[in-house]
């Protein structure tokens, strides 16, 4: 376990451990732009977003970068710009760029990310999408100046589908919400079912919004409502939920008419990180993060951590603080980033998406990790998750727009 963590903290090579005398330390500034948005009150107090969500992941990655930076004469700094609801994200990015930030993590909705990417498209600036899961950002709306450490919905749906099919839970009752993000995840589920041999036997739409979920009688109402809502469904092995807004999904486990497992956006979920993930040296990462942030590490923290670590790894390998060599290394096959997933993670050349194994987990423990055994690929099994090169609509070589 300790050996697997070594690439994270060690210099890029033994020769780099000897800092050249008289060499001035170079600064590599990294920005974090967080666009605040109005969110629904979550059903569970356990899913309230921490105020430092994502930012804490970037900060602990900065510590990791500077561990190596002491040997390579590089000093990594992180500056955070918080944009209030309705605020000007482009102005915040302009401030970061004017102060020398060429690598900026963007924690914002998809439309904001596209505006930011277009605002700096003629400059030496690389943005890292650490939150937005929209497939279109990696396809029709891809940009040459954006890399994605957040998995998209296609990757998440594929990871979940592989596990369900591996379990031979191939007949799905899909329960969907009415919001655009629910329908986008539904599209990803349809694609995953076609790819891996599952069948959606029925779809049911949940239109109501729970009104008394926190009143004294709320739980009793839900206990009566959910069995009726799922009653009389076509024969199925699993209930798959498309409810990203969490309007009703968390109410389904243990309340369905037929005793069936629940997966999707509730119950068994696919995610980039889980607070109980402990394989491949992750225990040390979890412990360090908990001591640092005084809470558990969540997927957005991990996605920000990967982005900052990728910049640090590229900078140390190229022994440069300049934009061009670092950006080129990030996109190359030479990037070797240990990320507690059992293999190095790299960015796909055709759409800028970070290729990575995806954790399939319940609320308390990971259950599996996809790609699952038996799902083969010509080059790399991890590319069975998400949009592969032959089907990609992104043409980065022609500008990505």
N, C-alpha and C positions, 0 to 999 in steps of 0.2 A: 504493500500500500504506500509506504514511504517512497519507494523508488518511482512509482507512477507519478507522484507529485513533483519529482525532481525537475522535469523540464519547465515547470511553471516558475520556479524560483531561481533556477541556476542561470548563469550567463549563457549566451548563445553558443559559445564554444570555450574550451579551456584557454585558448590564446586570448580571448576577450577578458578573461578574469584578471589579466594584468593591465591595468589602466595605463595608457601611455603618459609618461611624465610631461608636464607642460601643456597638455591638451585641455582646452577650456571646455567646461561643461556646457552642452547644448540643451536648450529648453524645448520641449515638445508640448505645446498647450493643446488641451482637448476641451471641447465645449459640450455642455449638456443643456439642451433647450427643451423645457417642459411646458407644454401648452395645457393649462388647466381647462377642464370641461365640466359641465354639469352632469352629474351621474345620479341615477336612481338610487334610493336608499336600498341597500342589499337586504335580502331576506334574512340572512344570518349575520350576526355581529362578527362572526369569525372571518367574513370576507370583506370587511371594511378595509379600504386601501390605506396603508400607512402613509403618512405625509412625505416620507423619504423614499417611497417605493421607486425602484430604479436607480435613484441617485445613490443610495447606499451601496448598490452593486457596483456602480461606476467608481465610487470612492475606494472600496476595498481592492478593486482591480488596479487602481492607481498605486496603491501601496505595493502590489505585486510588481508592477512595472518599475517602480523606483528601487526595488530590491536589486533587479538586474541593472538598472540605470547607474547604480553606484560603481559598477564595473565598466560600463560602456561609456561613462561620462555623458549621461543623458539624464535630464531632470524633467519628469512628467508632471504637468499641472492640470487641474480640473477646475473649470469655471462654470457655474450653473446660472442659467437665465430662466426665471419663471415668468411665464406670460399669463396674466389673469384671464378669466373668462371674457371673451370678446376683445382681448388685447391684440396688439400688432406683433405677430410672430415674426414677420419679415424684418421688422425693425430690430427685434431682439437678435435675429441671426446677423443682421448687418453690423451690430455692435460687436458681436463675437468675431466676425471676420475682420473687421477693421482693427481689432486688438490682436490679430495674429493667429486666430484659431482656424486651422485648415481641416480639422477633423472634428465633426460635431455630431453628437448623438441627438436624435430627434424623438422625443416622447410626445407624440401628437397624433390626432386623427389623420386618416389618409388624405383628405383634401388639403389639410395644412401642409403635410409632407410634400405634396406635389407643388404647392405654391412656393415652398422654400427651395425645392430643387430647381425650379425654373428661375427663381430670383438670382441664383448663383451659378447658373449653368455655364457661363463664360469665364468663371474664375476657378482657381486651384482650390477647390473645396470639395470634400467628400463627406456626405451625410450617412449616418447609420440609423436605419429605421429599427427602433428597439421595441415598438408597440404594435403598429398597425398590421392586422392579419389579412388585409384584402389581397386576393389573388391578383387582381388587376394591376396592383403596384409592381408585380413581378412579370406581368404580361403586357397587355395593350398599353398600359400607362407606365411602363418601366422607364427609368432614367439612368444614364451612364454615371451620374454622380451620386448614386444611392446604392448602398449595400444593406442587406436585410439580415439582422440577427434574430428578429422575431420570426418564428415559423408562420407560414400562411395557412389559411383554412384547408387548403388542399393537402398539405403535409399532415396536419392534425387529423383530418378525416381518414387519410390513407393509413396512418399509424394505428388508429383505432380499428379500422376495418380489417386490417391484417390480423390483429389479435382476435377479433370476433370470428373471422373465418377460420383461423387456426383452432379456435375452440369449437368450431362447427356450429356456431350460432349464426346461421346464414339467412334466417328469415327474420326480417326486421319490421317491427311496427314503429313507424316514425311519427313522433308528436312534435309539431312545429309551432313556433310563435308567428307573429304578424309583422315584426319589425324587419327592416331591410337586412340587418346583420343576421337575423335568424334565417331569412331566405337565402342569403349568401352561403351560410353553413349548410343549408339544405342542398344547395347545388353541389357543394363539395361531397356530401354524403351520397348523392346520386352517382356522381363520377366514381367515387371509391367503390360503391357496390358493383358497378359495371366492370371495373378493373379487376376486382378480386373474387367475383363470383357469388356475391350476396344478392338477396332479393328483398326489395321493399314491398311487403305484402299489402300494406295499407298506410295511408297518411291521414293524420287527424290534426286539425288546426285548433289551437287554444286561443280563443278570442277574448275571453274575459280577463279583467285585471282584478286581483284579489284586493278586497277592500278592508277586511277586518283581520288581517293576518297577525296583528299584534294585540288584538283585543282579547279579553278573557275567553271569548267563544271562538276565536279565529281558528285554533287548531282543530276543534271539533268540526267546524265547517269544512275544512280541508280534508279531514279524515273521511267525511261523507262524500265530498265532491270528486276526489281523484279516482276512487274505484268506479264510480258511475261513468266518469269521463272515459275510462279505458275499457269499459264493459263491452262485450260482444265483438271484440276485434277479431280479425282473421288470425288463423293459427300462426304464432310467432315464437321465436326463441328469445328475443331480447327487445326491449323498448329503447329506441334511440331518440334522443331529445335534441331538438334544434331550438335553443332558447338562450342566446348569448346574454340577453338583458336580465336573465334570471327572474322572470316574472312568475313562472310556475314550475320550472324544471326541478329545483331542489325539493319540491313537494312530492315528486313521483316515487322515489325509492321507498319500498315497503308499503306503498299505498295502492299499487296497481291492482286491477280486478284479478288478473291471472298472476300467479307468483313467478315473476320473471325478473332477471337482472335489468338494470337501467344503465345506459351509457350515453355518451355524447357530450353535451354541455352540463350534464348532471350525472351523479353516480360515478361510473368509470369514465375517466377523462384522459385525453392525450394532451401532453404539455411538454415544454422544453425543460422544466425543472420541477422537482417536488421537494418539500422541506425534509422528507424522510429518506431521500435518495442517498445511499452510502457506498455504492460500488465505485471501483476505480479511483480510490483516493478521495471520494467526495465527502467522507466523514470529516476529514481535516478541514475541507472548505466550509462545510456546514458549521463546524465548531468555531472557526475563525470569524465567520460572518456573524454568528450569534453573539460572540463576545464584542464584536465591533458595533453592531447595530442594535443589540439588545432585543432582537426578534429573529424569526425564522427567515430564511432566504426564499423568495418567491420567484416565479418565472420571469417577471419583468426585471428583477434584480439580476438574474442570471444573464438575460439578454443584454443588459447594459454592461455587465462584467465581461462578457465575451467580446463586445465591441471595443472596450478600452484595452483589454488584453491583446486583441488582434493588432491594434495600433502599436502597442508596446513591443510585441513580438516582431512586427515588421521593422520597427525602428531599430531594435537591437540587432537584428539579422543584417540589415543594410548598413548599420553603423552610421546612420544619417538622421538628421532632423528635418530634412527637406521633404516637401510634399511629393514630388514626382517619384523618387525611389521608394518611398514608403507606400504610396498608393499602388504602384506597380507590383510590389511584393504582396500586398494584400490580395490582389486579384490573381496571383500566380499559383502554380502548383507547388511552389516552394514553401508556401505558408505551412508551418507545422505548429498548430496550436493545440496543446493538451487541454481538454475541456471536461474531464471527468465523465466521458461517455464511452470509454473503452477504445477509442480511435481518435485520430486527429480530425479536426473539423476544418473545412475550407469553404470558400465561396464559389458557387457555380458560375462559370464563365458566361453562361448564356442569359442569366437574369439577375445576378448579384445576390442570390439567396444563399444563406449559410446552409450547407448540407450537414445534417447532424442526426444522430439517432434521437427518437422521441420516446419519452417515458409515458407509459400507460399506467394510470394509478387510480386508486380509490382515495377517499378523504384522508386516510391515515397512513397508508403504505403504498409504495410502488407495487404493481402487479407484474409488469413485464416491460420490455423495451423493444420498440420496433426500429428497423425492419425485423420481421419475424423469420425464423428459420424456414427455408423452403421457398421464399419469395425471391427469385433470382433476377439478376440484372447483368447485362453484357459487360459492364465496366465496374460498377460499385453498387452493392445491394442497397446502400443508403439512398441511392437515386430512384428507388422504387417509391419513395415518399415525395409527393408533390409533383410538379410539372417537369417532366423530363425534357431533355434537349430536343428530340424529334417533334414533340408536340408544342413546344414553346412558341408563343406569339411575340415574344420580346426579341428585338433585333438590335442588341447593343452595338454590334459592329457598324450599324447604320445610324447610330445616334440614340437609339432607344426611345425615340419619341414617335 
